[in-house]
Amino acid sequence: MSNRTVIVEFLLLRLAESPMLLRLHATLFSFIYLMALLENLVIIVLTILDQHLHTPMYYFLRHLSFLDLCLISATVPKSIFNSVTLSDSISFLGCALQLFVVVLLTGSEIGILTAMSYDRYVAICCPLHYEAIMNRGFSVLLVTLSWLNGSALGILYSAGTFSLDFCGSNRIYQFFCDVPTLLKLSCSKEHVTINVSVAIGVCYAFSCLVCIVVSYVYIFSTVLTIPSRQNQPKAFSTCVPHLVVVSTFLVTGAVAYLKPVSDTSSIVDVLVSVFYSVAPPSLNPIIYCLRNRDIKSALRKVLWGSRISKVLK
């Protein structure tokens, strides 16, 4: 008998056994989640309201913030809820939906990060042709392709994973449903579908990485030839944060999906999953906007405008 008709739920990893530590985990994750929610919502609102931020760079940043908001919402609230209720369970359908959403969002985010690197390349290496190349239609096309690629990967990974038979333990050694840990629970001898899906995902991520690396080779080569020493730090300050985000995101994701899955969970596995599912949504707004004058200016306008309206009332 196929165990897919028997298993109606999975048990997620409990990050601690002590009720006090579980409450601490719930508090910490709640703080991270609320901060990420606030940071990304602020960026989305500012890039919509402020006309000066209606450029390709901030158009991509808006979509990145929306993806980050959805990504952290797909994993962290369930983990918080389980810690508060002392429950580990997630339904079979809920697990399949969570895996689909996580893969869709991470795949789309890789595409957006690639589009952002190309935008920086055009802005720095071809400034006179920037408006002609990075027009509205082309920006929308890049974002649409990112979402379509992410959706295709989400369908491939979720369909490939849940077409397998599951037997034995239903405990997932991870705080959310992920492909490597679910494969460990499968009793199917053939993993052709999911192997093909992983191969496609690796090729997609690798091609994006190549595009990003090539873009930054040209960017840094151009920046180093800038005569003015004052413009070099400005150019580097817009590119280095993006490179840090991309490197962290891709490296931790590659480690999580390509390394062999052990029978038990280790702190390293949990930290790796946190770095590609929880850290980016929390840190991206800070990395991209902490030193961004346009974002700071837009935020001051909104806050100053609200104060003036209160005074007038």
C-alpha positions in Angstrom: 0.0 0.0 0.0 1.3 3.5 -0.8 2.0 5.4 2.3 0.7 8.6 0.6 -2.7 7.3 1.6 -1.6 6.7 5.2 0.5 9.8 6.0 -1.8 12.7 6.4 0.7 15.0 8.2 4.4 15.5 8.8 6.2 16.5 12.0 8.5 19.4 11.7 11.7 19.8 13.7 11.2 21.1 17.2 14.1 23.5 17.7 14.1 23.0 21.5 12.5 20.6 24.0 12.3 22.9 27.0 9.0 25.0 27.1 11.1 28.0 28.2 13.4 27.7 25.2 10.4 27.2 22.9 9.0 30.5 24.2 12.3 32.1 23.6 12.4 30.7 20.1 8.9 32.0 19.4 9.8 35.5 20.8 13.0 35.7 18.7 11.3 34.5 15.5 8.4 36.9 16.2 10.7 39.8 16.5 12.6 38.9 13.3 9.4 38.4 11.5 7.8 41.7 12.6 11.0 43.6 11.7 11.2 42.0 8.3 7.5 42.7 7.7 7.9 46.4 8.7 11.2 46.9 6.7 9.9 45.3 3.5 6.5 47.0 3.7 8.2 50.4 4.2 10.2 49.8 1.0 7.2 48.7 -1.0 5.1 51.7 0.1 8.0 54.2 -0.4 8.8 53.0 -3.9 5.1 53.3 -4.8 4.4 56.7 -3.3 7.6 58.6 -4.2 7.8 59.6 -7.9 11.6 59.9 -7.6 11.8 56.1 -6.9 9.9 55.1 -10.1 13.1 53.9 -11.7 14.1 50.3 -12.8 16.5 50.0 -9.8 13.7 50.6 -7.3 11.1 48.7 -9.4 13.3 45.6 -8.9 13.9 46.5 -5.3 10.1 46.7 -4.7 9.6 43.2 -6.2 12.6 41.9 -4.1 10.9 43.3 -1.0 7.6 41.7 -1.9 9.3 38.3 -2.5 11.2 38.6 0.8 8.0 39.4 2.7 6.2 36.4 1.2 9.2 34.1 1.7 9.5 34.8 5.4 5.8 34.6 5.8 5.8 31.1 4.3 8.0 29.6 6.9 8.4 31.6 10.1 4.8 32.1 11.3 4.2 28.3 11.2 7.3 27.7 13.2 6.2 30.4 15.7 2.7 28.8 16.0 4.1 25.4 16.6 6.4 26.7 19.3 3.6 28.5 21.1 1.1 25.6 20.9 3.9 22.9 21.6 2.9 21.2 18.3 5.1 19.9 15.5 2.5 18.9 12.9 1.9 20.2 9.4 -0.7 18.7 7.1 0.4 16.8 4.0 -1.3 19.4 1.8 0.1 22.3 3.9 3.6 20.8 3.5 3.2 20.5 -0.3 1.9 24.1 -0.5 4.8 25.4 1.7 7.4 23.7 -0.4 5.9 25.0 -3.6 5.7 28.6 -2.3 9.3 28.5 -0.9 10.8 27.2 -4.2 8.7 29.6 -6.2 9.8 32.6 -4.2 13.5 31.6 -4.0 13.6 30.9 -7.7 11.9 34.3 -8.5 14.3 36.1 -6.1 17.3 34.7 -7.9 15.9 36.1 -11.1 15.3 39.5 -9.6 18.8 39.6 -8.1 20.1 38.8 -11.6 18.0 41.6 -13.1 19.3 44.0 -10.5 22.9 43.2 -11.4 22.2 43.8 -15.0 20.6 47.1 -14.1 23.7 48.2 -12.2 25.9 47.1 -15.2 23.9 49.2 -17.6 23.9 52.2 -15.2 27.6 52.2 -14.6 29.0 50.8 -17.9 26.5 52.3 -20.4 25.1 55.4 -18.6 24.3 57.3 -21.9 22.1 54.4 -23.1 20.6 53.5 -19.7 17.1 55.0 -20.3 16.9 53.4 -23.7 17.9 49.9 -22.5 16.3 49.8 -19.1 12.9 51.1 -20.3 9.6 50.2 -18.6 8.8 47.4 -21.0 12.2 45.7 -20.6 12.0 46.0 -16.8 8.6 44.4 -16.7 9.8 41.6 -18.9 12.7 40.8 -16.6 10.4 40.7 -13.6 7.8 38.6 -15.4 10.5 36.1 -16.5 11.7 35.9 -12.9 8.2 35.1 -11.6 7.6 32.6 -14.4 10.9 30.8 -13.8 10.2 30.6 -10.1 6.7 29.3 -10.7 8.0 26.6 -13.1 10.6 25.5 -10.5 8.0 25.5 -7.8 5.7 23.2 -9.8 8.6 20.9 -10.8 10.0 20.5 -7.3 6.6 20.1 -5.5 5.2 17.7 -8.2 8.4 15.7 -8.3 8.7 15.5 -4.5 5.1 14.6 -3.7 4.8 12.1 -6.5 7.1 9.9 -4.4 5.9 7.3 -1.9 6.6 8.1 1.8 7.2 5.4 4.3 8.6 5.0 7.8 9.0 8.1 9.9 7.1 11.3 9.0 9.4 13.5 11.0 11.1 16.2 8.9 14.5 17.3 10.3 13.9 20.9 9.4 11.6 23.7 10.7 9.8 23.9 7.3 9.1 21.5 4.5 12.1 21.4 2.2 13.1 19.0 -0.7 16.3 17.4 0.8 14.7 16.5 4.1 11.5 15.1 2.4 13.5 13.0 0.0 15.0 11.3 3.1 11.5 10.1 4.1 10.7 8.6 0.7 10.8 4.9 0.1 10.7 5.2 -3.7 13.7 3.7 -5.3 13.5 6.0 -8.4 13.8 9.7 -8.0 14.0 10.6 -11.6 11.5 13.4 -11.6 13.0 15.2 -8.6 16.5 14.6 -9.9 15.6 16.2 -13.2 14.0 19.1 -11.2 17.1 19.6 -9.1 19.3 19.5 -12.2 17.2 22.2 -13.9 17.2 24.3 -10.7 21.0 24.0 -10.4 21.4 25.0 -14.1 19.1 28.0 -13.6 20.9 29.2 -10.5 24.3 28.6 -12.1 23.4 30.6 -15.2 22.1 33.4 -13.0 25.4 33.3 -11.0 27.4 33.5 -14.3 25.4 36.5 -15.5 25.9 38.2 -12.1 29.6 37.5 -12.0 30.1 38.7 -15.6 28.1 41.9 -14.9 30.3 42.7 -11.8 33.5 42.0 -13.7 32.5 44.7 -16.2 31.2 46.9 -13.4 34.4 46.8 -11.3 36.6 47.2 -14.4 34.7 50.3 -15.3 34.7 51.7 -11.7 38.5 51.3 -11.4 38.9 53.4 -14.6 36.9 56.3 -13.2 39.2 59.3 -12.9 37.6 60.9 -9.9 38.4 59.1 -6.6 35.2 60.5 -5.2 32.9 58.6 -7.6 34.6 55.3 -7.0 33.3 54.8 -3.4 29.8 55.8 -4.5 29.8 53.2 -7.3 31.2 50.5 -5.0 28.6 51.3 -2.3 25.8 50.5 -4.7 27.3 47.3 -6.0 29.0 45.6 -3.0 25.8 45.2 -0.9 24.1 43.6 -3.8 27.1 41.2 -4.3 27.0 40.3 -0.6 23.3 39.5 -0.7 23.6 37.4 -3.9 26.6 35.5 -2.6 25.0 34.6 0.8 21.7 33.7 -0.8 23.2 31.4 -3.5 25.9 29.8 -1.4 23.6 28.8 1.5 20.9 27.6 -0.9 23.4 25.5 -2.8 24.7 24.0 0.4 21.2 23.2 1.6 20.2 21.5 -1.7 23.4 19.8 -2.9 24.9 18.4 0.3 24.0 14.9 1.4 21.1 14.8 3.9 21.9 13.1 7.2 19.4 11.0 9.2 19.5 13.6 12.0 19.4 17.3 12.1 22.4 19.4 13.1 22.8 23.0 14.1 24.6 23.6 10.8 21.6 22.4 8.8 19.3 24.7 10.7 21.7 27.7 10.4 22.0 27.1 6.6 18.2 27.0 6.2 17.9 30.2 8.3 20.5 31.9 6.1 18.6 31.4 2.9 15.0 31.5 4.1 15.0 33.9 7.1 18.1 36.1 6.9 17.7 37.6 3.4 14.1 39.0 4.1 15.4 40.5 7.3 18.8 41.9 6.0 18.0 42.8 2.4 16.2 46.1 3.4 19.0 47.1 5.7 21.8 46.3 3.3 20.1 48.0 0.3 18.6 51.0 2.1 20.6 51.8 5.2 23.0 54.0 3.1 20.6 54.8 0.3 20.0 58.6 0.2 16.9 58.3 -2.1 15.1 55.9 0.3 16.1 58.1 3.3 14.8 61.2 1.6 11.5 59.5 0.6 11.0 58.2 4.2 11.7 61.7 5.6 9.1 63.2 3.2 6.5 60.7 4.3 7.2 61.2 8.0 7.4 65.0 7.6 4.2 65.0 5.6 2.3 63.1 8.3 3.6 65.4 11.0 2.4 68.5 9.0 -1.0 66.9 8.5 -1.3 66.3 12.2 -0.4 69.9 13.0 -2.9 71.2 10.5 -5.6 69.1 12.0 
